[in-house]
């Protein structure tokens, strides 16, 4: 029995709809706000990475809290 492997399609990383573009723009702004507010990684250990990211304390799928900066903290890539 000779089985041919399935061809895999590349997964689209970013949506192209208006909503997807707006959500990316919102996340970029939220990230900038949180980095300025927290002035770097909130965990501030000796092993912090260089790339700062916004970490949502409640999942982003919850639309009510999607851009609520009170529920987002700035962490480095090593802690994220």
C-alpha atoms as one frame of an Amber mdcrd trajectory, in Angstrom:
protein
   0.000   0.000   0.000   1.661   3.188  -1.215   0.134   6.347   0.295   0.946
   9.742  -1.167   1.573  12.459   1.443  -0.947  15.289   1.531   0.106  18.613
   0.096  -0.081  21.215   2.800  -1.204  24.734   2.088   0.422  27.664   3.803
  -1.738  29.043   6.554  -2.677  32.679   6.070  -1.095  34.488   8.996  -3.008
  37.764   8.780  -6.565  38.394   7.687  -7.151  41.033   5.072 -10.667  42.132
   6.009 -11.310  45.653   7.295 -11.962  44.251  10.791  -8.668  42.330  10.806
  -6.701  45.385   9.720  -8.383  47.562  12.372  -7.719  44.985  15.098  -4.027
  44.892  14.157  -3.905  48.701  14.269  -5.598  48.699  17.684  -3.126  46.120
  19.000  -0.179  48.188  17.741  -1.487  51.267  19.562  -2.264  49.311  22.742
   1.259  47.855  22.719   2.791  51.338  22.433   0.595  52.689  25.255   1.447
  49.790  27.601   5.196  50.037  26.915   5.174  53.779  27.702   3.052  53.273
  30.815   5.028  50.340  32.288   8.454  51.623  31.176   9.665  48.146  30.253
   9.052  44.594  31.419   6.943  44.502  34.592   8.896  41.462  35.847  12.258
  43.277  35.560  14.514  40.325  36.243  18.133  40.005  35.200  17.188  37.754
  32.278  14.820  40.113  30.463  14.790  39.964  26.687  15.110  42.978  24.433
  11.762  42.757  22.616   8.851  44.247  24.554   5.369  42.823  24.073   1.889
  43.461  25.423   0.543  40.502  27.424  -3.230  40.302  27.783  -4.275  39.115
  31.245  -7.642  38.069  29.778  -7.732  36.426  26.367  -8.068  38.736  23.361
 -11.023  36.727  22.095 -13.159  38.501  24.698 -14.227  41.539  22.660 -15.264
  43.555  25.701 -11.691  43.640  27.039  -9.807  43.514  23.728  -8.190  46.956
  24.047  -8.603  47.649  27.776  -5.087  48.706  28.804  -5.928  48.089  32.473
  -5.892  44.379  31.638  -2.627  44.397  29.659   0.939  44.481  30.971   4.269
  44.982  29.268   6.603  41.979  29.330   9.768  41.116  27.459   9.966  38.273
  24.978  11.769  36.091  27.535   8.831  36.292  29.956   6.027  36.222  27.394
